[in-house]
Amino acid sequence: MHKDEVQKHIEKHLAEGDELIGFFQATYTPSFWWFFLVGPLMFAGIRTYFIGVSKQGLYFYKLTLMGKFREADFFKYDEIESAKVGGGILARPMVFRFANGKKLKVKGQLKGIEKIAKLTPEVSDYIRSNIATP
């Protein structure tokens, strides 16, 4: 999905009075150990997210296998206990821990073709500055 279409979708679903800082594409991949349990079906567990960073919090848009928007979750910054942002060349690993006990491990896209929404240093710094790290 082209990043301009994604930006329109995210801006259309922002809460009233909220302002979009940036957004990026991220991918969740199941642990490699699942390959030994279910074989190549493990790759059906790969999920793509678009994460919108706004002044009030983070928007997590989960895509279907066909690339359409399915679910959206919004977490204010005080509802996110911690966010670890690692280093990487092509993708940056990120771990979000939420106040409800859930955890999400994704890899934010850093490089790629022009139409893909990438994680910029400004957006990464904004996430780090608004969410405490453990």
N, C-alpha and C positions, 0 to 999 in steps of 0.2 A: 504494500500500500504506500502510495506517495506521501511524503512528509507534509505537503500542503493540505491534503485531504485530512490527514490526522490532526493537524493544527486546527482546522475548521471544526472538526468534531469535538475536540477537547474544549475549545473556546465556547462552543455552543452549550456544553454541559457544565461549565463552571458555575459555582455558586454565585449568587448575587453579591456584587461588591468585591469579588475575588479577581486577582490579576495573575495571568500566566507569566511565569519567569522563563520557563523552557520546558522541553520534553525530549524524550529519547526512547529508542527501542531497546528492550531488554529480553533476554531469553532465559527460561528456566529449563535445566536439563536434569533428569533424574540421575541419581548416583550410579556410577559405573557398575556397581554390584548387582543392579537390577538386570544387567545383561545376562548374568549367569542364571537368573531365575526365569526370565521370560524370553530371552534371546533377542532377536531383532525387533520384537514388539516393543522393546524399551523405547525405541525412537518415536513411538506414538505418544509417549508421555512428555515430549518436548512441547513447551508452551511459550508463546510469544506475548509480551506485554508492551504497552506503551505507557510510560510513566510520565505524568504531567506534574511539574513542580510549580506550585503557585505560592502566593504570599501567605495563604492560610494553611496549606498542607500539601499532601501528595495524593494524586489521583492515579489509581492503578487500573488500566484498561486491559482486560484479558481478551485475546483474540481466539476465534475458533480455528480449527485445522484448515478451513477454507479462507482464512484471513479476514473475517468479518468481526466487528465488535460484538462481544457477547456480554461480558460482565464488567461492571465498574465498581470500584471501591474507593472511598475517600477517607483518609486518615489525617486528622489535624496533627501538627507537630508534637503536641503534648501527648498524643495517643501512641506515638512511636517511641519505644523505650530506647532503642539504639539503632545506629546505622553504621556499619563498617564498610568503608570503601577502600578496596585494594588497588593494586597497580596492575597494569597489563599493557600489551602492545595493540592487540586487535579488539579486545573486550576487557572491561574492568569489572571484576567480581564485586558484588555488593550483597550484604546480608542485612535485612531489616528485621528487627524484633519488635513486636507490637505489644501493647498493654494487655490485650486479650490472651496472650500466651502463644500466639502464632509466630512463625518465622518464615521468611521468604528469602531464598538465595537465588539471585539472578546475575546475569552478566550483561552490563550495559555496553552497547555497541560504540566503539571508538572510531573504527575505520570502515570503509565500504564505499559503495557507489553513492552518487549525489542524492538520489531520491530517498535514501534511508535517513531517518532522524538519528543523529548521533549525540552522545553524551559530551557536552562541551565542558571545558574547565570551569567556566563561570557557574554552570548548573551544578556541577559536582561540588564546588566550594560552597554554594548556597545550601545544599543538602547538609554538608558537614557543619556549617555554622548554625543551622537551625535545629539539628538533632544531636543530642549528646552521644558520645561514643563511650563504650564501657572501659 
